[in-house]
Amino acid sequence: MGENCLAEMLGRYASLSAAEHSALAALEVNARKYRKGAVLRSERQPADEIFIVTKGWLFCSLLLEDGRRQIIRLNFRGDLLGSDSLAFKDAADAICALTDCEVEVIDRAALSRIFADHPRLGALLFVLQQVDRVMMMDRLASLGRSSAKGRVAALLLWVHGRLKLADPTIDGVFALPLTQEEIGDATGLTAVHVNRTMRALTEQKLIERAGNNTVRLLDIGRLARVAHYVERRESFDTAWLPPAR
């Protein structure tokens, strides 16, 4: 079946011991499949499940009072979803399937044992949360201060960087299964504005689009300047982690 996908993700940050691999494998106890558009968890619903993404794309979102939706983050293979349920009784956001996807539901008692028996794994899970926090900080800055072109460019660069973290072979080309409306929900723009902005990025030779939703980043350096984008992947520091048990 291959490597446990959470172990695969944590292994990007530190080399895992055999005992740590076994502990992570024990977390994944209940596999589920969802079709595109399915809601795994609704906003304000009791938050009693934690998921590991094993296949496909998902997103977390908030529904505004006027009925509009704000996509807060996109989620990919190896991501840990619903961990806010460890701090709150009710879900702060909704989790939805952007594509057909597969997840593993984590046993909460097994997760508790991870922190007790494998403190380095607990520290690595904490690292993942900090990576997510910093990426959210960057997205907040983009939404608050960037032009429409900068917002869309930042989203494309963020998706590319996140996919590359899970698969280092990705080099500027990736499938983007987002509609213009969904890109708008993630950037605070209308679908019409997204269409105009994507066309401008294409005409300026910053990106190239193919009919099968494939995006090619033609000039990542220029795109990053347009987006005021900061590449974080090369500055991870895990030297402080405790030793493996």
DRENPA-3360 file (N, C-alpha, C; in nm, 2 decimals, always signed):
BEGIN
1 = MGENCLAE = +0.08/-0.12/+0.00/+0.00/+0.00/+0.00/+0.09/+0.13/+0.00 ~ +0.22/+0.11/+0.02/+0.30/+0.23/+0.02/+0.31/+0.29/+0.16 ~ +0.38/+0.40/+0.17/+0.40/+0.47/+0.30/+0.28/+0.54/+0.35 ~ +0.26/+0.53/+0.48/+0.15/+0.61/+0.54/+0.17/+0.75/+0.50 ~ +0.06/+0.82/+0.45/+0.08/+0.95/+0.39/+0.11/+1.06/+0.50 ~ +0.07/+1.04/+0.62/+0.11/+1.14/+0.72/+0.26/+1.12/+0.76 ~ +0.30/+1.00/+0.76/+0.45/+0.97/+0.78/+0.53/+1.03/+0.66 ~ +0.47/+1.01/+0.54/+0.54/+1.07/+0.42/+0.55/+1.22/+0.44;
9 = MLGRYASL = +0.45/+1.29/+0.49/+0.45/+1.43/+0.50/+0.55/+1.47/+0.61 ~ +0.54/+1.41/+0.73/+0.63/+1.44/+0.84/+0.77/+1.41/+0.80 ~ +0.79/+1.31/+0.72/+0.93/+1.27/+0.68/+0.99/+1.38/+0.59 ~ +0.91/+1.48/+0.54/+0.97/+1.59/+0.47/+1.05/+1.68/+0.57 ~ +1.02/+1.67/+0.70/+1.08/+1.76/+0.80/+1.19/+1.69/+0.88 ~ +1.18/+1.55/+0.90/+1.27/+1.48/+0.98/+1.27/+1.33/+0.94 ~ +1.38/+1.26/+0.95/+1.38/+1.12/+0.93/+1.31/+1.05/+1.04 ~ +1.22/+0.96/+1.01/+1.14/+0.90/+1.11/+1.19/+0.76/+1.14;
17 = SAAEHSAL = +1.19/+0.72/+1.27/+1.23/+0.59/+1.31/+1.13/+0.48/+1.28 ~ +1.16/+0.36/+1.29/+1.07/+0.25/+1.26/+0.95/+0.25/+1.37 ~ +0.98/+0.29/+1.49/+0.88/+0.30/+1.59/+0.78/+0.41/+1.56 ~ +0.84/+0.52/+1.51/+0.75/+0.63/+1.47/+0.66/+0.60/+1.35 ~ +0.72/+0.53/+1.26/+0.63/+0.48/+1.14/+0.52/+0.40/+1.19 ~ +0.55/+0.31/+1.28/+0.45/+0.22/+1.33/+0.34/+0.29/+1.41 ~ +0.38/+0.39/+1.49/+0.28/+0.47/+1.56/+0.19/+0.55/+1.47 ~ +0.25/+0.60/+1.36/+0.16/+0.68/+1.27/+0.07/+0.59/+1.19;
25 = AALEVNAR = +0.12/+0.47/+1.16/+0.03/+0.37/+1.09/-0.09/+0.33/+1.17 ~ -0.07/+0.33/+1.30/-0.18/+0.29/+1.39/-0.29/+0.40/+1.40 ~ -0.26/+0.52/+1.36/-0.35/+0.63/+1.37/-0.47/+0.61/+1.26 ~ -0.43/+0.55/+1.15/-0.53/+0.55/+1.04/-0.61/+0.42/+1.05 ~ -0.73/+0.44/+1.10/-0.81/+0.32/+1.14/-0.94/+0.31/+1.06 ~ -0.98/+0.41/+0.99/-1.11/+0.41/+0.92/-1.10/+0.49/+0.79 ~ -1.09/+0.42/+0.68/-1.08/+0.49/+0.55/-1.22/+0.53/+0.50 ~ -1.23/+0.64/+0.44/-1.36/+0.69/+0.38/-1.33/+0.75/+0.24;
33 = KYRKGAVL = -1.43/+0.74/+0.15/-1.42/+0.80/+0.02/-1.54/+0.90/+0.01 ~ -1.51/+1.02/-0.05/-1.61/+1.12/-0.07/-1.61/+1.16/-0.21 ~ -1.73/+1.19/-0.27/-1.74/+1.24/-0.40/-1.72/+1.40/-0.40 ~ -1.68/+1.45/-0.51/-1.67/+1.59/-0.53/-1.79/+1.66/-0.48 ~ -1.78/+1.77/-0.40/-1.89/+1.84/-0.35/-1.94/+1.80/-0.21 ~ -1.90/+1.68/-0.17/-1.95/+1.63/-0.04/-1.90/+1.72/+0.08 ~ -1.98/+1.73/+0.18/-1.94/+1.80/+0.30/-1.90/+1.70/+0.41 ~ -1.77/+1.70/+0.45/-1.73/+1.61/+0.55/-1.77/+1.65/+0.69;
41 = RSERQPAD = -1.77/+1.79/+0.71/-1.81/+1.84/+0.84/-1.86/+1.98/+0.81 ~ -1.98/+2.02/+0.87/-2.03/+2.15/+0.85/-1.99/+2.24/+0.96 ~ -1.99/+2.37/+0.93/-1.96/+2.47/+1.03/-2.05/+2.47/+1.14 ~ -2.00/+2.48/+1.26/-2.07/+2.47/+1.39/-2.13/+2.33/+1.43 ~ -2.09/+2.24/+1.35/-2.13/+2.10/+1.38/-2.03/+2.05/+1.49 ~ -2.08/+1.95/+1.57/-1.99/+1.90/+1.67/-1.86/+1.85/+1.61 ~ -1.75/+1.89/+1.66/-1.62/+1.86/+1.60/-1.56/+1.74/+1.67 ~ -1.59/+1.62/+1.62/-1.55/+1.50/+1.69/-1.47/+1.41/+1.61;
49 = EIFIVTKG = -1.43/+1.45/+1.49/-1.34/+1.37/+1.40/-1.22/+1.44/+1.35 ~ -1.11/+1.37/+1.33/-0.99/+1.43/+1.28/-0.96/+1.34/+1.15 ~ -0.92/+1.41/+1.05/-0.89/+1.34/+0.92/-0.75/+1.36/+0.87 ~ -0.70/+1.25/+0.80/-0.58/+1.26/+0.72/-0.62/+1.25/+0.58 ~ -0.58/+1.35/+0.50/-0.61/+1.34/+0.35/-0.51/+1.24/+0.29 ~ -0.57/+1.14/+0.22/-0.48/+1.04/+0.15/-0.49/+1.06/+0.00 ~ -0.60/+1.12/-0.05/-0.61/+1.14/-0.20/-0.70/+1.25/-0.23 ~ -0.68/+1.33/-0.33/-0.77/+1.44/-0.37/-0.74/+1.57/-0.30;
57 = WLFCSLLL = -0.83/+1.66/-0.34/-0.82/+1.80/-0.28/-0.95/+1.83/-0.20 ~ -0.93/+1.89/-0.08/-1.04/+1.94/+0.00/-1.02/+2.09/+0.03 ~ -1.12/+2.15/+0.09/-1.11/+2.29/+0.13/-1.18/+2.31/+0.26 ~ -1.14/+2.41/+0.34/-1.21/+2.45/+0.46/-1.26/+2.59/+0.43 ~ -1.39/+2.62/+0.47/-1.45/+2.74/+0.43/-1.54/+2.79/+0.55 ~ -1.58/+2.92/+0.53/-1.67/+2.98/+0.62/-1.79/+3.04/+0.54 ~ -1.91/+3.03/+0.59/-2.02/+3.09/+0.52/-2.05/+3.23/+0.58 ~ -2.05/+3.33/+0.50/-2.08/+3.47/+0.55/-2.23/+3.49/+0.57;
65 = EDGRRQII = -2.26/+3.60/+0.64/-2.40/+3.62/+0.67/-2.48/+3.65/+0.54 ~ -2.42/+3.71/+0.44/-2.49/+3.74/+0.32/-2.50/+3.62/+0.22 ~ -2.45/+3.50/+0.27/-2.46/+3.39/+0.18/-2.33/+3.36/+0.10 ~ -2.24/+3.45/+0.10/-2.11/+3.43/+0.03/-2.03/+3.33/+0.11 ~ -1.94/+3.27/+0.03/-1.85/+3.17/+0.10/-1.70/+3.22/+0.09 ~ -1.63/+3.20/+0.19/-1.49/+3.23/+0.19/-1.41/+3.10/+0.21 ~ -1.33/+3.06/+0.11/-1.25/+2.95/+0.12/-1.12/+2.99/+0.20 ~ -1.10/+2.93/+0.32/-0.99/+2.96/+0.41/-0.86/+2.90/+0.36;
73 = RLNFRGDL = -0.87/+2.77/+0.33/-0.75/+2.70/+0.29/-0.78/+2.58/+0.20 ~ -0.69/+2.54/+0.12/-0.70/+2.42/+0.04/-0.62/+2.31/+0.11 ~ -0.66/+2.19/+0.09/-0.60/+2.08/+0.16/-0.56/+1.96/+0.07 ~ -0.45/+1.90/+0.09/-0.39/+1.80/+0.00/-0.34/+1.68/+0.07 ~ -0.30/+1.58/+0.00/-0.25/+1.46/+0.06/-0.15/+1.49/+0.17 ~ -0.17/+1.42/+0.28/-0.09/+1.43/+0.40/-0.13/+1.53/+0.50 ~ -0.23/+1.62/+0.46/-0.28/+1.72/+0.55/-0.36/+1.66/+0.66 ~ -0.35/+1.72/+0.78/-0.43/+1.68/+0.90/-0.54/+1.78/+0.91;
81 = LGSDSLAF = -0.67/+1.73/+0.90/-0.78/+1.82/+0.91/-0.87/+1.79/+1.03 ~ -0.93/+1.90/+1.08/-1.02/+1.89/+1.20/-0.94/+1.88/+1.33 ~ -0.82/+1.92/+1.33/-0.74/+1.92/+1.46/-0.79/+2.02/+1.55 ~ -0.87/+2.12/+1.50/-0.93/+2.22/+1.59/-1.03/+2.16/+1.69 ~ -1.07/+2.03/+1.65/-1.17/+1.96/+1.74/-1.10/+1.93/+1.87 ~ -0.97/+1.94/+1.88/-0.90/+1.91/+2.01/-0.91/+2.03/+2.10 ~ -0.95/+2.15/+2.05/-0.96/+2.27/+2.13/-1.10/+2.32/+2.15 ~ -1.19/+2.29/+2.05/-1.33/+2.34/+2.05/-1.43/+2.22/+2.04;
89 = KDAADAIC = -1.54/+2.24/+2.10/-1.65/+2.14/+2.09/-1.72/+2.14/+1.95 ~ -1.73/+2.26/+1.90/-1.80/+2.28/+1.77/-1.70/+2.33/+1.66 ~ -1.73/+2.29/+1.54/-1.64/+2.32/+1.43/-1.64/+2.47/+1.39 ~ -1.52/+2.53/+1.38/-1.51/+2.67/+1.34/-1.53/+2.69/+1.19 ~ -1.52/+2.58/+1.11/-1.53/+2.59/+0.97/-1.59/+2.46/+0.91 ~ -1.62/+2.47/+0.78/-1.67/+2.35/+0.71/-1.55/+2.29/+0.64 ~ -1.56/+2.15/+0.62/-1.46/+2.08/+0.54/-1.54/+2.02/+0.42 ~ -1.50/+2.05/+0.30/-1.57/+2.00/+0.18/-1.47/+1.94/+0.08;
97 = ALTDCEVE = -1.52/+1.85/+0.00/-1.44/+1.78/-0.10/-1.44/+1.86/-0.23 ~ -1.33/+1.91/-0.27/-1.31/+1.99/-0.39/-1.31/+1.89/-0.51 ~ -1.25/+1.78/-0.49/-1.25/+1.67/-0.59/-1.30/+1.54/-0.52 ~ -1.31/+1.43/-0.60/-1.33/+1.30/-0.53/-1.21/+1.28/-0.45 ~ -1.23/+1.24/-0.33/-1.11/+1.23/-0.23/-1.13/+1.11/-0.14 ~ -1.02/+1.08/-0.07/-1.02/+0.98/+0.03/-0.95/+1.03/+0.15 ~ -1.00/+0.99/+0.27/-0.94/+1.04/+0.40/-0.94/+0.92/+0.49 ~ -0.85/+0.93/+0.59/-0.85/+0.83/+0.70/-0.90/+0.91/+0.83;
105 = VIDRAALS = -0.99/+0.85/+0.90/-1.04/+0.91/+1.03/-0.95/+0.86/+1.14 ~ -0.89/+0.95/+1.22/-0.80/+0.92/+1.32/-0.87/+0.89/+1.45 ~ -0.81/+0.79/+1.52/-0.86/+0.75/+1.65/-0.80/+0.85/+1.75 ~ -0.88/+0.92/+1.82/-0.84/+1.03/+1.91/-0.75/+0.98/+2.02 ~ -0.79/+0.86/+2.07/-0.71/+0.80/+2.18/-0.57/+0.77/+2.13 ~ -0.56/+0.72/+2.01/-0.43/+0.69/+1.95/-0.35/+0.81/+1.93 ~ -0.41/+0.92/+1.89/-0.34/+1.05/+1.88/-0.29/+1.09/+2.01 ~ -0.36/+1.08/+2.12/-0.32/+1.11/+2.25/-0.19/+1.03/+2.29;
113 = RIFADHPR = -0.19/+0.91/+2.25/-0.07/+0.82/+2.28/+0.05/+0.87/+2.20 ~ +0.03/+0.93/+2.09/+0.15/+0.98/+2.01/+0.22/+1.08/+2.09 ~ +0.15/+1.17/+2.15/+0.21/+1.28/+2.23/+0.28/+1.23/+2.35 ~ +0.22/+1.12/+2.41/+0.28/+1.06/+2.53/+0.40/+0.98/+2.51 ~ +0.39/+0.89/+2.40/+0.49/+0.79/+2.37/+0.60/+0.84/+2.27 ~ +0.56/+0.94/+2.19/+0.66/+0.98/+2.08/+0.66/+1.13/+2.07 ~ +0.73/+1.19/+2.17/+0.73/+1.34/+2.18/+0.78/+1.41/+2.05 ~ +0.87/+1.34/+1.98/+0.92/+1.41/+1.86/+0.81/+1.41/+1.75;
121 = LGALLFVL = +0.73/+1.31/+1.74/+0.61/+1.31/+1.65/+0.51/+1.42/+1.69 ~ +0.49/+1.44/+1.82/+0.41/+1.55/+1.87/+0.46/+1.68/+1.83 ~ +0.60/+1.69/+1.84/+0.66/+1.82/+1.80/+0.65/+1.84/+1.65 ~ +0.66/+1.74/+1.57/+0.64/+1.75/+1.43/+0.50/+1.79/+1.39 ~ +0.40/+1.73/+1.46/+0.26/+1.77/+1.43/+0.25/+1.92/+1.47 ~ +0.31/+1.96/+1.57/+0.31/+2.11/+1.61/+0.37/+2.19/+1.50 ~ +0.48/+2.14/+1.44/+0.55/+2.21/+1.33/+0.45/+2.23/+1.21 ~ +0.38/+2.12/+1.18/+0.28/+2.13/+1.07/+0.18/+2.24/+1.10;
129 = QQVDRVMM = +0.13/+2.25/+1.22/+0.04/+2.36/+1.26/+0.10/+2.49/+1.24 ~ +0.23/+2.51/+1.27/+0.30/+2.64/+1.26/+0.31/+2.67/+1.11 ~ +0.34/+2.57/+1.03/+0.35/+2.59/+0.88/+0.22/+2.64/+0.83 ~ +0.11/+2.58/+0.88/-0.02/+2.62/+0.83/-0.05/+2.76/+0.88 ~ -0.01/+2.80/+1.00/-0.04/+2.93/+1.06/+0.04/+3.04/+0.98 ~ +0.16/+3.01/+0.94/+0.24/+3.11/+0.87/+0.19/+3.13/+0.73 ~ +0.14/+3.01/+0.66/+0.08/+3.02/+0.53/-0.05/+3.10/+0.54 ~ -0.12/+3.08/+0.65/-0.25/+3.16/+0.66/-0.21/+3.31/+0.68;
137 = MDRLASLG = -0.11/+3.34/+0.75/-0.06/+3.48/+0.77/-0.03/+3.54/+0.63 ~ +0.04/+3.46/+0.55/+0.08/+3.51/+0.42/-0.05/+3.54/+0.33 ~ -0.15/+3.44/+0.34/-0.27/+3.46/+0.27/-0.35/+3.58/+0.31 ~ -0.35/+3.60/+0.45/-0.42/+3.72/+0.50/-0.36/+3.85/+0.45 ~ -0.23/+3.85/+0.45/-0.16/+3.97/+0.39/-0.19/+3.99/+0.25 ~ -0.20/+3.88/+0.17/-0.23/+3.89/+0.03/-0.37/+3.94/+0.01 ~ -0.47/+3.89/+0.08/-0.61/+3.93/+0.07/-0.63/+4.07/+0.11 ~ -0.55/+4.12/+0.21/-0.57/+4.25/+0.26/-0.50/+4.36/+0.19;
145 = RSSAKGRV = -0.39/+4.33/+0.12/-0.31/+4.44/+0.06/-0.28/+4.42/-0.08 ~ -0.31/+4.31/-0.15/-0.27/+4.29/-0.29/-0.38/+4.32/-0.38 ~ -0.34/+4.35/-0.51/-0.43/+4.37/-0.62/-0.50/+4.24/-0.65 ~ -0.59/+4.24/-0.74/-0.66/+4.12/-0.79/-0.55/+4.03/-0.85 ~ -0.46/+4.09/-0.93/-0.36/+4.01/-1.00/-0.27/+3.95/-0.89 ~ -0.23/+4.03/-0.79/-0.15/+3.98/-0.69/-0.21/+3.86/-0.61 ~ -0.34/+3.88/-0.58/-0.41/+3.77/-0.50/-0.41/+3.64/-0.58 ~ -0.45/+3.64/-0.71/-0.45/+3.52/-0.79/-0.31/+3.46/-0.80;
153 = AALLLWVH = -0.21/+3.55/-0.83/-0.08/+3.50/-0.84/-0.03/+3.43/-0.71 ~ -0.06/+3.49/-0.60/-0.02/+3.44/-0.47/-0.09/+3.30/-0.45 ~ -0.22/+3.29/-0.49/-0.29/+3.16/-0.47/-0.22/+3.05/-0.56 ~ -0.19/+3.09/-0.68/-0.12/+2.99/-0.77/+0.01/+2.95/-0.71 ~ +0.09/+3.04/-0.66/+0.22/+3.01/-0.61/+0.21/+2.93/-0.48 ~ +0.11/+2.96/-0.40/+0.09/+2.88/-0.27/+0.05/+2.74/-0.30 ~ -0.04/+2.72/-0.40/-0.08/+2.59/-0.44/+0.04/+2.51/-0.49 ~ +0.12/+2.57/-0.58/+0.23/+2.51/-0.64/+0.33/+2.47/-0.53;
161 = GRLKLADP = +0.36/+2.56/-0.43/+0.45/+2.53/-0.32/+0.40/+2.42/-0.23 ~ +0.27/+2.42/-0.21/+0.22/+2.32/-0.12/+0.22/+2.18/-0.19 ~ +0.19/+2.17/-0.32/+0.19/+2.05/-0.39/+0.34/+2.00/-0.40 ~ +0.43/+2.09/-0.42/+0.57/+2.06/-0.43/+0.63/+2.00/-0.30 ~ +0.57/+2.05/-0.19/+0.61/+2.00/-0.06/+0.58/+1.85/-0.04 ~ +0.47/+1.81/-0.10/+0.43/+1.67/-0.09/+0.49/+1.59/-0.20 ~ +0.52/+1.66/-0.32/+0.58/+1.59/-0.43/+0.69/+1.68/-0.49 ~ +0.81/+1.66/-0.45/+0.92/+1.74/-0.50/+0.95/+1.74/-0.65;
169 = TIDGVFAL = +0.89/+1.64/-0.72/+0.91/+1.63/-0.86/+0.82/+1.74/-0.94 ~ +0.73/+1.80/-0.87/+0.65/+1.90/-0.94/+0.73/+2.02/-0.96 ~ +0.73/+2.07/-1.09/+0.82/+2.18/-1.12/+0.75/+2.28/-1.21 ~ +0.66/+2.36/-1.15/+0.60/+2.47/-1.22/+0.47/+2.43/-1.30 ~ +0.44/+2.30/-1.31/+0.32/+2.25/-1.38/+0.23/+2.17/-1.29 ~ +0.10/+2.20/-1.28/+0.02/+2.12/-1.19/-0.13/+2.14/-1.24 ~ -0.21/+2.04/-1.20/-0.35/+2.05/-1.23/-0.42/+2.14/-1.12 ~ -0.51/+2.22/-1.17/-0.58/+2.32/-1.08/-0.73/+2.29/-1.09;
177 = PLTQEEIG = -0.79/+2.20/-1.02/-0.93/+2.17/-1.03/-1.02/+2.27/-0.96 ~ -0.99/+2.40/-0.98/-1.07/+2.50/-0.92/-1.15/+2.57/-1.03 ~ -1.28/+2.59/-1.01/-1.35/+2.68/-1.10/-1.32/+2.83/-1.07 ~ -1.36/+2.91/-1.16/-1.33/+3.06/-1.14/-1.41/+3.10/-1.02 ~ -1.52/+3.05/-0.99/-1.60/+3.09/-0.87/-1.52/+3.05/-0.75 ~ -1.47/+2.93/-0.75/-1.39/+2.88/-0.63/-1.26/+2.96/-0.61 ~ -1.20/+3.00/-0.72/-1.08/+3.08/-0.71/-1.12/+3.22/-0.65 ~ -1.24/+3.26/-0.69/-1.29/+3.39/-0.63/-1.33/+3.37/-0.48;
185 = DATGLTAV = -1.38/+3.26/-0.44/-1.41/+3.24/-0.30/-1.28/+3.23/-0.22 ~ -1.17/+3.19/-0.28/-1.04/+3.19/-0.21/-0.97/+3.32/-0.21 ~ -1.00/+3.41/-0.30/-0.93/+3.53/-0.31/-1.01/+3.66/-0.29 ~ -1.14/+3.64/-0.26/-1.23/+3.75/-0.24/-1.27/+3.83/-0.36 ~ -1.26/+3.76/-0.48/-1.30/+3.83/-0.61/-1.42/+3.76/-0.67 ~ -1.48/+3.83/-0.76/-1.60/+3.77/-0.83/-1.54/+3.68/-0.94 ~ -1.62/+3.59/-0.99/-1.58/+3.50/-1.10/-1.54/+3.58/-1.22 ~ -1.61/+3.69/-1.25/-1.58/+3.77/-1.37/-1.44/+3.83/-1.35;
193 = HVNRTMRA = -1.41/+3.88/-1.23/-1.28/+3.94/-1.20/-1.17/+3.84/-1.21 ~ -1.20/+3.72/-1.16/-1.10/+3.61/-1.17/-1.07/+3.58/-1.32 ~ -1.17/+3.57/-1.40/-1.15/+3.54/-1.54/-1.06/+3.65/-1.61 ~ -1.09/+3.77/-1.58/-1.01/+3.88/-1.63/-0.87/+3.88/-1.58 ~ -0.85/+3.84/-1.46/-0.72/+3.84/-1.40/-0.64/+3.72/-1.46 ~ -0.70/+3.61/-1.47/-0.63/+3.49/-1.52/-0.59/+3.52/-1.67 ~ -0.67/+3.59/-1.74/-0.64/+3.62/-1.88/-0.52/+3.72/-1.89 ~ -0.52/+3.82/-1.79/-0.41/+3.91/-1.79/-0.28/+3.84/-1.76;
201 = LTEQKLIE = -0.28/+3.75/-1.66/-0.16/+3.68/-1.63/-0.11/+3.59/-1.74 ~ -0.20/+3.54/-1.82/-0.17/+3.46/-1.94/-0.11/+3.55/-2.05 ~ -0.17/+3.67/-2.07/-0.12/+3.76/-2.18/+0.01/+3.81/-2.14 ~ +0.04/+3.83/-2.01/+0.17/+3.88/-1.97/+0.28/+3.77/-1.96 ~ +0.25/+3.65/-2.01/+0.34/+3.54/-2.02/+0.39/+3.50/-1.88 ~ +0.30/+3.51/-1.78/+0.34/+3.47/-1.64/+0.29/+3.33/-1.62 ~ +0.17/+3.29/-1.68/+0.12/+3.16/-1.67/+0.08/+3.11/-1.80 ~ +0.05/+2.98/-1.81/+0.00/+2.92/-1.93/-0.11/+2.82/-1.89;
209 = RAGNNTVR = -0.22/+2.82/-1.95/-0.33/+2.73/-1.92/-0.36/+2.63/-2.03 ~ -0.39/+2.51/-1.99/-0.43/+2.41/-2.09/-0.58/+2.37/-2.06 ~ -0.64/+2.31/-2.16/-0.78/+2.28/-2.15/-0.82/+2.18/-2.04 ~ -0.72/+2.10/-1.99/-0.75/+2.00/-1.88/-0.72/+2.05/-1.74 ~ -0.74/+2.19/-1.73/-0.72/+2.25/-1.60/-0.57/+2.25/-1.55 ~ -0.48/+2.23/-1.64/-0.34/+2.23/-1.61/-0.29/+2.38/-1.62 ~ -0.21/+2.42/-1.52/-0.15/+2.55/-1.51/+0.00/+2.53/-1.51 ~ +0.07/+2.61/-1.60/+0.21/+2.61/-1.60/+0.26/+2.75/-1.56;
217 = LLDIGRLA = +0.34/+2.76/-1.46/+0.40/+2.89/-1.41/+0.52/+2.92/-1.50 ~ +0.51/+3.01/-1.58/+0.62/+3.04/-1.68/+0.73/+3.12/-1.62 ~ +0.70/+3.21/-1.53/+0.81/+3.29/-1.47/+0.78/+3.31/-1.32 ~ +0.83/+3.21/-1.24/+0.79/+3.21/-1.10/+0.85/+3.34/-1.03 ~ +0.97/+3.38/-1.07/+1.02/+3.50/-1.01/+0.94/+3.62/-1.03 ~ +0.89/+3.65/-1.15/+0.81/+3.76/-1.18/+0.67/+3.75/-1.11 ~ +0.62/+3.63/-1.12/+0.49/+3.60/-1.05/+0.50/+3.63/-0.90 ~ +0.61/+3.59/-0.84/+0.63/+3.62/-0.70/+0.64/+3.77/-0.67;
225 = RVAHYVER = +0.70/+3.84/-0.76/+0.71/+3.99/-0.74/+0.57/+4.05/-0.75 ~ +0.49/+4.00/-0.84/+0.35/+4.05/-0.86/+0.27/+4.02/-0.73 ~ +0.29/+3.90/-0.67/+0.22/+3.86/-0.56/+0.27/+3.90/-0.43 ~ +0.39/+3.96/-0.43/+0.47/+3.98/-0.30/+0.48/+3.85/-0.22 ~ +0.51/+3.75/-0.29/+0.51/+3.61/-0.23/+0.64/+3.58/-0.17 ~ +0.63/+3.52/-0.05/+0.75/+3.48/+0.02/+0.76/+3.32/+0.02 ~ +0.87/+3.27/-0.04/+0.89/+3.12/-0.04/+0.94/+3.08/+0.09 ~ +0.86/+2.99/+0.16/+0.89/+2.95/+0.29/+0.96/+2.81/+0.30;
233 = RESFDTAW = +0.95/+2.73/+0.19/+0.99/+2.59/+0.20/+1.13/+2.57/+0.23 ~ +1.22/+2.67/+0.19/+1.36/+2.65/+0.21/+1.41/+2.70/+0.34 ~ +1.32/+2.75/+0.43/+1.37/+2.80/+0.56/+1.32/+2.72/+0.68 ~ +1.27/+2.60/+0.66/+1.23/+2.52/+0.77/+1.35/+2.49/+0.86 ~ +1.32/+2.49/+0.99/+1.42/+2.46/+1.09/+1.37/+2.36/+1.19 ~ +1.42/+2.23/+1.19/+1.38/+2.13/+1.28/+1.49/+2.08/+1.37 ~ +1.60/+2.16/+1.37/+1.71/+2.12/+1.46/+1.68/+2.11/+1.60 ~ +1.57/+2.18/+1.64/+1.54/+2.18/+1.79/+1.46/+2.06/+1.83;
241 = LPPAR = +1.42/+1.98/+1.74/+1.33/+1.86/+1.77/+1.39/+1.77/+1.87 ~ +1.32/+1.71/+1.96/+1.37/+1.61/+2.06/+1.41/+1.49/+1.98 ~ +1.49/+1.40/+2.04/+1.53/+1.28/+1.97/+1.42/+1.18/+1.96 ~ +1.43/+1.09/+1.86/+1.32/+0.99/+1.84/+1.33/+0.88/+1.95 ~ +1.22/+0.83/+1.98/+1.21/+0.71/+2.08/+1.19/+0.58/+2.01;
% end
